[in-house]
């Protein structure tokens, strides 16, 4: 079922690579144009000195939208983290890569396109069942205005980029077995270390709290008590749950078609769809899913109609939301003032509504419809509250706690530094690390063996990050102690007790796949460096 499309990372890694490097490229000023590409007289910049045409821009943008859909299971406009500027940047990347492939004479054969399309369709299926091209177009692409030809062009474009990466990143293939073996050993050799932690919480009792000291702390750190800009909005909600009855009625009007649709999906998904234990349960789950999908579409349609009526009122003003809501018998809801980072109970910081709310202005006070899962919203600006610093009386208790935490952290770090100085003297005198700790009144913690590729060490808790421990351990020789390493909550000293060599039988078994991945990583690095330099000189975005 297209509605439950999954993320895929293994089939065509080329596009994933290009998506990760955008932040490293300087793009200059944003373009003052419509994202549709504008009219024929609009300046769309240039690539390799050639002016970008409207048709080329739109084709590249369609390729990006399809690439995003197939790699993420949703469309860019439904992802609150994707901005219009980022969509524009990816579109221009696509234009650059297409032109470079043309210059290098890279052509993709019809057979390769057919194979690529088959692999892409197979990746969308479940339990080895392949989604047909007709199903893909009708269920996922056509509702967004994409065609079978767009899908074919997208496959051609991805294969072209994959070939381009292989060509440009050729140096990444030049890895000898000796290099791969050395890299594997470096990543997988494990260290056994003991650590002594100095946690600020253990030194709170040593902090002397006085009104004068706390007041001075507030004065010194006033900037940290600034409340960010806030906004308050009014909104009309079109929630999917309110359309379920309507959806059931609509499906009932096409009862035979509905049953056929359910049975069709059941044959594709199998009896354990969404964790079902038998065919009847799977059928019930599919039925409910189809009802909910139609309800969400009905909600979106009503939201769109409502938004159109709101935006058509002249002059444009926030009150238009309430005016049209009253005409249609809809309820206007209100939020409390909220910050961009905190959001509200209904709209978190990553939501499309929160993002749109902070783009509202007196000149542009309306937005929507905005999708939040299966629900849609139309919003209007109620008021903005500019940033200000909270007074000491408002947050005296909070300031006191902050003061205690800062002072206890400083005491913990002073104690850690003193311990390290004492430790080096005792080790130089021939005492063991364990004995030196006992004489200093400290209890070391022996951590589980770890390597540079270890992903987690739960034993650390919040005492230090795994990265901090790795950095200290792998820059300290066996039988030696690291210097005192300060952290946000105090700090630590580690002693590298021993090194566990790599299991040779595991190395032999893992090396072929590791070498393959290492070559890809090196190829990625080479391509990233090339693209960064190429974009800086070849891309001219419109001002």
VEXFINU-802047 format. One record per residue (C-alpha): residue in three letters; y, z, x. Coordinates in nm, 2 decimals, always signed. Example, Ala and Ser with C-alpha at 12.3 -4.5 7.8 and 13.67 -1.06 7.14 Angstrom:
2
ALA, -0.45, +0.78, +1.23
SER, -0.11, +0.71, +1.37
END
This chain:
543
UNK, +0.00, +0.00, +0.00
UNK, +0.33, -0.11, +0.14
UNK, +0.50, +0.20, +0.00
UNK, +0.29, +0.41, +0.24
UNK, +0.35, +0.19, +0.55
UNK, +0.30, +0.38, +0.88
UNK, +0.47, +0.38, +1.21
UNK, +0.31, +0.17, +1.48
UNK, +0.37, +0.20, +1.85
UNK, +0.10, +0.00, +2.02
UNK, +0.11, -0.36, +1.91
UNK, +0.44, -0.49, +2.04
UNK, +0.61, -0.24, +2.27
UNK, +0.88, -0.48, +2.37
UNK, +1.11, -0.42, +2.08
UNK, +1.06, -0.04, +2.11
UNK, +1.18, -0.07, +2.47
UNK, +1.49, -0.26, +2.37
UNK, +1.56, -0.01, +2.10
UNK, +1.57, +0.28, +2.36
UNK, +1.82, +0.13, +2.60
UNK, +2.12, +0.07, +2.38
UNK, +2.28, +0.40, +2.47
UNK, +2.29, +0.30, +2.83
UNK, +2.50, -0.01, +2.77
UNK, +2.88, -0.01, +2.75
UNK, +2.98, -0.21, +2.44
UNK, +3.35, -0.18, +2.43
UNK, +3.56, -0.15, +2.11
UNK, +3.39, -0.19, +1.77
UNK, +3.44, -0.51, +1.58
UNK, +3.68, -0.51, +1.29
UNK, +3.47, -0.73, +1.06
UNK, +3.23, -0.73, +0.78
UNK, +2.87, -0.67, +0.89
UNK, +2.76, -0.97, +0.70
UNK, +2.90, -1.19, +0.97
UNK, +3.22, -1.28, +0.80
UNK, +3.35, -1.62, +0.72
UNK, +3.36, -1.92, +0.95
UNK, +3.69, -1.83, +1.09
UNK, +3.59, -1.48, +1.20
UNK, +3.56, -1.42, +1.57
UNK, +3.20, -1.30, +1.63
UNK, +3.23, -1.28, +2.01
UNK, +3.02, -1.47, +2.26
UNK, +2.69, -1.46, +2.45
UNK, +2.67, -1.63, +2.80
UNK, +3.01, -1.79, +2.72
UNK, +2.89, -1.95, +2.40
UNK, +3.06, -1.85, +2.08
UNK, +2.84, -1.67, +1.83
UNK, +2.81, -1.85, +1.50
UNK, +2.78, -1.69, +1.17
UNK, +2.43, -1.84, +1.12
UNK, +2.31, -1.71, +1.46
UNK, +2.45, -1.36, +1.39
UNK, +2.29, -1.34, +1.05
UNK, +1.95, -1.46, +1.19
UNK, +1.96, -1.20, +1.46
UNK, +2.05, -0.93, +1.22
UNK, +1.76, -1.02, +0.99
UNK, +1.53, -1.01, +1.29
UNK, +1.66, -0.66, +1.37
UNK, +1.61, -0.54, +1.01
UNK, +1.26, -0.66, +1.00
UNK, +1.18, -0.51, +1.34
UNK, +1.32, -0.17, +1.22
UNK, +1.11, -0.19, +0.90
UNK, +0.78, -0.27, +1.08
UNK, +0.83, +0.00, +1.35
UNK, +0.97, +0.27, +1.12
UNK, +0.84, +0.21, +0.77
UNK, +1.18, +0.20, +0.62
UNK, +1.50, +0.00, +0.63
UNK, +1.80, +0.09, +0.85
UNK, +2.03, +0.16, +0.56
UNK, +1.78, +0.43, +0.44
UNK, +1.79, +0.61, +0.78
UNK, +2.09, +0.84, +0.79
UNK, +2.07, +0.85, +1.17
UNK, +2.14, +0.47, +1.20
UNK, +2.51, +0.37, +1.19
UNK, +2.65, +0.03, +1.12
UNK, +2.77, +0.02, +1.48
UNK, +2.42, +0.07, +1.61
UNK, +2.30, -0.21, +1.38
UNK, +2.57, -0.43, +1.52
UNK, +2.47, -0.34, +1.88
UNK, +2.10, -0.42, +1.81
UNK, +2.20, -0.75, +1.65
UNK, +2.40, -0.85, +1.97
UNK, +2.10, -0.75, +2.19
UNK, +1.89, -0.98, +1.98
UNK, +2.14, -1.26, +2.03
UNK, +2.14, -1.21, +2.41
UNK, +1.76, -1.20, +2.44
UNK, +1.72, -1.51, +2.23
UNK, +1.97, -1.71, +2.44
UNK, +1.81, -1.59, +2.77
UNK, +1.46, -1.69, +2.64
UNK, +1.60, -2.03, +2.55
UNK, +1.75, -2.07, +2.90
UNK, +1.42, -1.98, +3.06
UNK, +1.23, -2.23, +2.84
UNK, +1.02, -1.96, +2.66
UNK, +0.86, -2.12, +2.36
UNK, +0.61, -1.96, +2.12
UNK, +0.33, -2.18, +1.99
UNK, +0.23, -2.19, +1.62
UNK, -0.11, -2.05, +1.71
UNK, +0.05, -1.75, +1.89
UNK, +0.27, -1.69, +1.58
UNK, -0.03, -1.70, +1.35
UNK, -0.22, -1.46, +1.57
UNK, +0.08, -1.23, +1.59
UNK, +0.13, -1.24, +1.21
UNK, -0.23, -1.16, +1.15
UNK, -0.22, -0.86, +1.39
UNK, +0.10, -0.73, +1.22
UNK, -0.06, -0.76, +0.88
UNK, -0.38, -0.59, +1.00
UNK, -0.17, -0.30, +1.14
UNK, -0.03, -0.24, +0.79
UNK, -0.36, -0.21, +0.62
UNK, -0.59, +0.09, +0.59
UNK, -0.96, +0.13, +0.68
UNK, -0.97, -0.22, +0.83
UNK, -0.84, -0.39, +0.51
UNK, -0.56, -0.64, +0.58
UNK, -0.25, -0.67, +0.38
UNK, -0.21, -1.03, +0.27
UNK, +0.11, -1.22, +0.35
UNK, +0.17, -1.27, -0.02
UNK, +0.15, -0.89, -0.08
UNK, +0.38, -0.82, +0.21
UNK, +0.64, -1.06, +0.09
UNK, +0.62, -0.97, -0.28
UNK, +0.60, -0.59, -0.24
UNK, +0.82, -0.52, +0.07
UNK, +1.03, -0.82, +0.18
UNK, +1.14, -1.01, -0.13
UNK, +1.30, -0.70, -0.29
UNK, +1.53, -0.68, +0.01
UNK, +1.60, -1.06, +0.01
UNK, +1.36, -1.16, +0.29
UNK, +1.12, -1.45, +0.27
UNK, +0.80, -1.57, +0.43
UNK, +1.01, -1.78, +0.67
UNK, +1.20, -1.47, +0.78
UNK, +0.87, -1.30, +0.86
UNK, +0.76, -1.60, +1.06
UNK, +1.09, -1.61, +1.25
UNK, +1.06, -1.23, +1.32
UNK, +0.71, -1.27, +1.47
UNK, +0.84, -1.56, +1.68
UNK, +1.13, -1.35, +1.80
UNK, +0.92, -1.05, +1.89
UNK, +0.66, -1.25, +2.08
UNK, +0.95, -1.43, +2.26
UNK, +1.10, -1.09, +2.37
UNK, +0.76, -0.97, +2.48
UNK, +0.72, -1.28, +2.70
UNK, +1.08, -1.23, +2.83
UNK, +1.00, -0.87, +2.93
UNK, +0.69, -0.98, +3.11
UNK, +0.90, -1.25, +3.30
UNK, +1.20, -1.03, +3.38
UNK, +1.00, -0.72, +3.45
UNK, +0.74, -0.89, +3.67
UNK, +0.80, -0.65, +3.96
UNK, +0.65, -0.38, +3.75
UNK, +0.30, -0.54, +3.79
UNK, +0.31, -0.50, +4.16
UNK, +0.14, -0.16, +4.18
UNK, -0.15, -0.11, +4.43
UNK, -0.45, +0.11, +4.35
UNK, -0.33, +0.35, +4.62
UNK, +0.01, +0.39, +4.45
UNK, -0.15, +0.45, +4.11
UNK, -0.39, +0.70, +4.25
UNK, -0.11, +0.89, +4.43
UNK, +0.10, +0.89, +4.11
UNK, -0.19, +1.01, +3.90
UNK, -0.26, +1.30, +4.14
UNK, +0.10, +1.40, +4.15
UNK, +0.11, +1.41, +3.77
UNK, -0.22, +1.60, +3.73
UNK, -0.24, +1.85, +4.01
UNK, -0.21, +2.19, +3.86
UNK, -0.04, +2.50, +3.99
UNK, -0.12, +2.87, +3.92
UNK, +0.19, +3.08, +3.93
UNK, +0.30, +3.44, +3.86
UNK, +0.64, +3.50, +3.71
UNK, +0.87, +3.79, +3.68
UNK, +1.11, +3.76, +3.39
UNK, +1.44, +3.94, +3.35
UNK, +1.53, +3.93, +2.98
UNK, +1.87, +4.03, +2.86
UNK, +1.72, +4.22, +2.56
UNK, +1.58, +4.47, +2.81
UNK, +1.92, +4.55, +2.94
UNK, +2.12, +4.60, +2.61
UNK, +2.10, +4.98, +2.66
UNK, +2.30, +4.94, +2.98
UNK, +2.60, +4.77, +2.81
UNK, +2.90, +4.99, +2.75
UNK, +3.07, +4.88, +2.43
UNK, +3.44, +4.98, +2.38
UNK, +3.69, +4.84, +2.13
UNK, +3.91, +4.73, +2.42
UNK, +3.63, +4.54, +2.59
UNK, +3.52, +4.37, +2.27
UNK, +3.88, +4.28, +2.18
UNK, +3.93, +4.13, +2.53
UNK, +3.61, +3.93, +2.49
UNK, +3.74, +3.78, +2.17
UNK, +4.07, +3.68, +2.33
UNK, +3.88, +3.52, +2.62
UNK, +3.64, +3.32, +2.40
UNK, +3.85, +3.25, +2.09
UNK, +3.77, +2.88, +2.11
UNK, +3.40, +2.96, +2.04
UNK, +3.50, +3.11, +1.71
UNK, +3.67, +2.80, +1.57
UNK, +3.53, +2.69, +1.24
UNK, +3.47, +2.31, +1.23
UNK, +3.63, +2.08, +0.98
UNK, +3.49, +2.13, +0.63
UNK, +3.47, +1.91, +0.33
UNK, +3.40, +1.97, -0.04
UNK, +3.27, +1.70, -0.27
UNK, +3.20, +1.63, -0.63
UNK, +2.89, +1.42, -0.71
UNK, +2.68, +1.27, -0.98
UNK, +2.31, +1.28, -0.92
UNK, +2.05, +1.03, -1.03
UNK, +1.73, +1.21, -0.96
UNK, +1.39, +1.04, -0.98
UNK, +1.23, +1.32, -1.18
UNK, +1.48, +1.25, -1.47
UNK, +1.34, +0.90, -1.50
UNK, +0.97, +0.97, -1.51
UNK, +0.95, +0.95, -1.89
UNK, +1.14, +0.62, -1.89
UNK, +0.91, +0.49, -1.62
UNK, +0.60, +0.58, -1.81
UNK, +0.74, +0.40, -2.12
UNK, +0.82, +0.09, -1.92
UNK, +0.47, +0.08, -1.76
UNK, +0.32, +0.14, -2.11
UNK, +0.49, -0.17, -2.23
UNK, +0.28, -0.37, -1.98
UNK, -0.03, -0.16, -2.02
UNK, -0.28, -0.42, -1.91
UNK, -0.07, -0.52, -1.61
UNK, -0.03, -0.15, -1.51
UNK, -0.41, -0.09, -1.52
UNK, -0.47, -0.40, -1.31
UNK, -0.21, -0.29, -1.06
UNK, -0.37, +0.05, -1.03
UNK, -0.72, -0.10, -0.98
UNK, -0.58, -0.34, -0.73
UNK, -0.43, -0.07, -0.52
UNK, -0.75, +0.15, -0.56
UNK, -0.96, -0.14, -0.41
UNK, -0.72, -0.15, -0.12
UNK, -0.67, +0.22, -0.05
UNK, -1.02, +0.35, -0.13
UNK, -1.14, +0.66, -0.31
UNK, -0.97, +0.91, -0.08
UNK, -0.62, +0.79, -0.13
UNK, -0.37, +1.07, -0.04
UNK, -0.66, +1.31, +0.01
UNK, -0.84, +1.23, -0.32
UNK, -1.20, +1.34, -0.34
UNK, -1.32, +1.08, -0.59
UNK, -1.23, +0.75, -0.76
UNK, -1.08, +0.92, -1.07
UNK, -0.86, +1.15, -0.86
UNK, -0.75, +0.85, -0.64
UNK, -0.67, +0.65, -0.95
UNK, -0.46, +0.94, -1.09
UNK, -0.27, +0.97, -0.76
UNK, -0.20, +0.59, -0.75
UNK, -0.09, +0.60, -1.11
UNK, +0.16, +0.88, -1.04
UNK, +0.29, +0.71, -0.73
UNK, +0.36, +0.39, -0.92
UNK, +0.53, +0.58, -1.19
UNK, +0.75, +0.76, -0.94
UNK, +0.83, +0.44, -0.75
UNK, +0.95, +0.28, -1.07
UNK, +1.14, +0.59, -1.17
UNK, +1.32, +0.59, -0.83
UNK, +1.41, +0.22, -0.88
UNK, +1.55, +0.30, -1.23
UNK, +1.75, +0.59, -1.08
UNK, +1.89, +0.36, -0.81
UNK, +1.98, +0.09, -1.06
UNK, +2.17, +0.34, -1.28
UNK, +2.34, +0.49, -0.98
UNK, +2.45, +0.14, -0.87
UNK, +2.58, +0.06, -1.22
UNK, +2.77, +0.39, -1.23
UNK, +2.91, +0.34, -0.88
UNK, +3.03, -0.01, -0.98
UNK, +3.22, +0.13, -1.28
UNK, +3.37, +0.40, -1.07
UNK, +3.49, +0.17, -0.80
UNK, +3.63, -0.08, -1.05
UNK, +3.89, +0.16, -1.18
UNK, +4.23, +0.10, -1.05
UNK, +4.39, +0.28, -0.88
UNK, +4.11, +0.42, -0.66
UNK, +4.12, +0.80, -0.68
UNK, +3.87, +1.09, -0.67
UNK, +3.92, +1.16, -1.04
UNK, +3.76, +0.83, -1.13
UNK, +3.41, +0.99, -1.07
UNK, +3.47, +1.24, -1.35
UNK, +3.64, +0.98, -1.57
UNK, +3.34, +0.75, -1.57
UNK, +3.09, +1.04, -1.58
UNK, +3.26, +1.17, -1.90
UNK, +3.24, +0.82, -2.06
UNK, +2.86, +0.80, -1.98
UNK, +2.78, +1.16, -2.07
UNK, +2.69, +1.25, -1.71
UNK, +2.73, +1.58, -1.53
UNK, +2.96, +1.61, -1.23
UNK, +2.83, +1.87, -0.98
UNK, +3.03, +2.04, -0.70
UNK, +2.95, +2.16, -0.35
UNK, +3.09, +2.45, -0.17
UNK, +3.29, +2.36, +0.14
UNK, +3.05, +2.27, +0.42
UNK, +3.05, +2.15, +0.79
UNK, +2.90, +1.84, +0.92
UNK, +2.65, +2.03, +1.14
UNK, +2.54, +2.27, +0.86
UNK, +2.55, +2.06, +0.55
UNK, +2.45, +2.22, +0.22
UNK, +2.13, +2.35, +0.07
UNK, +2.09, +2.01, -0.11
UNK, +2.23, +1.78, +0.16
UNK, +2.14, +1.88, +0.52
UNK, +2.32, +1.77, +0.83
UNK, +2.11, +1.45, +0.87
UNK, +2.15, +1.34, +0.51
UNK, +2.33, +1.02, +0.41
UNK, +2.55, +1.22, +0.17
UNK, +2.67, +1.46, +0.44
UNK, +2.74, +1.17, +0.67
UNK, +2.93, +0.98, +0.40
UNK, +3.12, +1.29, +0.29
UNK, +3.28, +1.33, +0.63
UNK, +3.39, +0.96, +0.62
UNK, +3.59, +1.01, +0.29
UNK, +3.96, +1.00, +0.31
UNK, +4.26, +1.01, +0.07
UNK, +4.27, +0.63, +0.09
UNK, +3.89, +0.59, +0.05
UNK, +3.78, +0.89, -0.15
UNK, +3.46, +0.75, -0.31
UNK, +3.11, +0.66, -0.18
UNK, +2.78, +0.56, -0.32
UNK, +2.52, +0.50, -0.43
UNK, +2.36, +0.70, -0.15
UNK, +1.99, +0.73, -0.12
UNK, +1.83, +1.07, -0.05
UNK, +1.45, +1.02, -0.07
UNK, +1.38, +0.91, -0.42
UNK, +1.72, +1.02, -0.56
UNK, +2.06, +0.85, -0.55
UNK, +2.41, +1.00, -0.55
UNK, +2.77, +0.89, -0.61
UNK, +3.03, +1.12, -0.45
UNK, +3.40, +1.18, -0.45
UNK, +3.62, +1.38, -0.22
UNK, +3.73, +1.72, -0.37
UNK, +3.92, +1.86, -0.07
UNK, +3.91, +1.88, +0.31
UNK, +3.96, +2.20, +0.51
UNK, +4.08, +2.15, +0.86
UNK, +3.93, +2.34, +1.15
UNK, +4.07, +2.69, +1.23
UNK, +3.99, +2.99, +1.44
UNK, +3.84, +3.29, +1.26
UNK, +4.04, +3.61, +1.30
UNK, +3.89, +3.90, +1.50
UNK, +3.89, +4.12, +1.19
UNK, +3.68, +3.86, +1.00
UNK, +3.41, +3.85, +1.26
UNK, +3.43, +4.18, +1.45
UNK, +3.06, +4.25, +1.41
UNK, +2.96, +3.90, +1.54
UNK, +3.20, +3.93, +1.84
UNK, +3.05, +4.27, +1.92
UNK, +2.69, +4.13, +1.93
UNK, +2.81, +3.83, +2.14
UNK, +2.97, +4.07, +2.38
UNK, +2.66, +4.28, +2.41
UNK, +2.45, +3.97, +2.47
UNK, +2.67, +3.83, +2.74
UNK, +2.70, +4.16, +2.92
UNK, +2.32, +4.23, +2.90
UNK, +2.25, +3.87, +3.03
UNK, +2.48, +3.93, +3.33
UNK, +2.31, +4.26, +3.41
UNK, +1.97, +4.10, +3.38
UNK, +2.08, +3.82, +3.62
UNK, +2.22, +4.07, +3.86
UNK, +1.89, +4.26, +3.85
UNK, +1.69, +3.94, +3.90
UNK, +1.90, +3.84, +4.21
UNK, +1.86, +4.19, +4.35
UNK, +1.48, +4.17, +4.30
UNK, +1.46, +3.84, +4.48
UNK, +1.64, +3.97, +4.78
UNK, +1.41, +4.27, +4.79
UNK, +1.11, +4.05, +4.74
UNK, +1.19, +3.82, +5.03
UNK, +1.22, +4.13, +5.26
UNK, +0.88, +4.27, +5.15
UNK, +0.70, +3.93, +5.18
UNK, +0.85, +3.89, +5.53
UNK, +0.71, +4.24, +5.61
UNK, +0.36, +4.11, +5.52
UNK, +0.33, +4.26, +5.17
UNK, +0.16, +4.06, +4.89
UNK, +0.36, +3.94, +4.59
UNK, +0.17, +4.18, +4.37
UNK, +0.24, +4.48, +4.59
UNK, +0.61, +4.38, +4.62
UNK, +0.64, +4.37, +4.24
UNK, +0.48, +4.71, +4.20
UNK, +0.71, +4.86, +4.46
UNK, +1.01, +4.71, +4.28
UNK, +0.89, +4.84, +3.94
UNK, +0.82, +4.49, +3.80
UNK, +0.51, +4.35, +3.62
UNK, +0.44, +3.98, +3.69
UNK, +0.29, +3.75, +3.43
UNK, +0.02, +3.51, +3.54
UNK, +0.08, +3.18, +3.36
UNK, -0.20, +2.94, +3.27
UNK, -0.24, +2.65, +3.52
UNK, -0.01, +2.36, +3.45
UNK, +0.09, +2.02, +3.59
UNK, +0.40, +1.81, +3.57
UNK, +0.24, +1.64, +3.26
UNK, +0.18, +1.96, +3.07
UNK, +0.36, +1.95, +2.74
UNK, +0.37, +2.32, +2.64
UNK, +0.32, +2.68, +2.76
UNK, +0.33, +2.90, +2.46
UNK, +0.31, +3.21, +2.68
UNK, +0.67, +3.15, +2.79
UNK, +0.81, +3.23, +2.45
UNK, +1.19, +3.21, +2.47
UNK, +1.20, +3.36, +2.82
UNK, +1.24, +3.01, +2.98
UNK, +1.19, +2.65, +2.91
UNK, +0.88, +2.47, +3.04
UNK, +1.12, +2.23, +3.23
UNK, +1.28, +2.52, +3.41
UNK, +0.94, +2.66, +3.51
UNK, +0.82, +2.32, +3.63
UNK, +1.13, +2.26, +3.83
UNK, +1.10, +2.59, +4.01
UNK, +0.72, +2.57, +4.06
UNK, +0.70, +2.21, +4.19
UNK, +0.98, +2.26, +4.44
UNK, +0.83, +2.58, +4.58
UNK, +0.54, +2.57, +4.83
UNK, +0.20, +2.74, +4.77
UNK, +0.22, +3.11, +4.88
UNK, +0.60, +3.12, +4.84
UNK, +0.84, +3.26, +4.59
UNK, +1.12, +3.06, +4.42
UNK, +1.47, +3.18, +4.43
UNK, +1.61, +3.36, +4.12
UNK, +1.64, +3.11, +3.84
UNK, +1.91, +3.20, +3.58
UNK, +1.85, +3.11, +3.22
UNK, +2.04, +3.15, +2.89
UNK, +1.85, +3.47, +2.83
UNK, +1.84, +3.62, +3.18
UNK, +1.63, +3.45, +3.44
UNK, +1.30, +3.46, +3.64
UNK, +1.14, +3.44, +3.98
UNK, +0.80, +3.27, +4.03
UNK, +0.54, +3.29, +4.30
UNK, +0.31, +2.99, +4.35
UNK, -0.03, +3.14, +4.39
UNK, -0.25, +2.83, +4.43
UNK, -0.29, +2.46, +4.36
UNK, -0.58, +2.32, +4.17
UNK, -0.67, +1.97, +4.30
UNK, -0.74, +1.68, +4.06
UNK, -1.10, +1.64, +3.92
UNK, -1.21, +1.33, +4.11
UNK, -1.45, +1.22, +3.83
UNK, -1.17, +1.24, +3.58
UNK, -0.94, +1.05, +3.81
UNK, -1.19, +0.77, +3.84
UNK, -1.24, +0.76, +3.46
UNK, -0.87, +0.77, +3.38
UNK, -0.73, +0.55, +3.65
UNK, -0.77, +0.20, +3.48
UNK, -0.58, +0.30, +3.17
UNK, -0.33, +0.51, +3.37
UNK, -0.26, +0.21, +3.60
UNK, -0.21, -0.01, +3.30
UNK, +0.04, +0.23, +3.15
UNK, +0.22, +0.28, +3.48
UNK, +0.26, -0.09, +3.52
UNK, +0.41, -0.11, +3.17
UNK, +0.65, +0.18, +3.26
UNK, +0.76, +0.01, +3.58
UNK, +0.80, -0.32, +3.39
UNK, +1.01, -0.13, +3.13
UNK, +1.23, +0.02, +3.41
UNK, +1.28, -0.32, +3.57
UNK, +1.36, -0.48, +3.23
UNK, +1.60, -0.20, +3.14
UNK, +1.79, -0.24, +3.46
UNK, +1.81, -0.61, +3.41
UNK, +1.93, -0.59, +3.05
UNK, +2.19, -0.33, +3.13
UNK, +2.34, -0.56, +3.40
UNK, +2.30, -0.87, +3.19
UNK, +2.47, -0.72, +2.88
UNK, +2.76, -0.60, +3.08
UNK, +2.83, -0.96, +3.20
UNK, +2.70, -1.18, +2.93
UNK, +2.80, -1.01, +2.60
UNK, +3.15, -1.03, +2.47
UNK, +3.19, -0.84, +2.14
UNK, +3.49, -0.92, +1.92
UNK, +3.78, -0.68, +1.93
END
